[in-house]
Amino acid sequence: MTDQDQKGAEPIKSDQFTVKTLLMRGIPRWQFDQYLATKALSIAGDTYTGKGWQVTLSDERQESIGVCCLVAVDVTLAVEKDQFDDFLLTFRKNFLRGGG
């Protein structure tokens, strides 16, 4: 267990933060864990906290869309209002996928 695992997450003050849940499909949870672990200042269970932001991941599950079955993870972002747009843009760029 690292120092990051032992620190608790600070409570979010909703008047200062924008909170949004992203329904992410086709990306396994371990990829979110790996990315957020490199960015976070502290980790408490499923919650990663950095300067001005906090991200909470749901458990990974399988969802059927027609005959396809995709992995799904809900990602809840709580980011300071003045940083939210930049944070979301950077986060989404890190998980872009191409298809054909």
C-alpha positions, 0 to 999 in steps of 0.5 A: 500500500502506498501513501496514495492509497492511505490518504482519504479523499477530501469532500467536494463542495458542490457550489465550487465544482461541476459534477458530471457522470460519463457512461463510458463503453468499450474501455476496460476499467484497468485503463482508467485506473492506470491513467488516473493513478499517474495523475492523482495526488491521492487514491481512496478505493474507487476515487482518484483526487488531484488538484481541483478534481476528483474522479470516481469509477464504477465497477466494470460491467458488460452491456449488450447492444444488439448482438454486441457485448461491450464493457462499460464503466461509469466515470463521475467527474467532479472538477472545479468549475473554471477547470472543467472544460479543459479537464474534460477535453484532456480526459476524453482525448486520452480515451479516444478510440477509432473504429472501422 
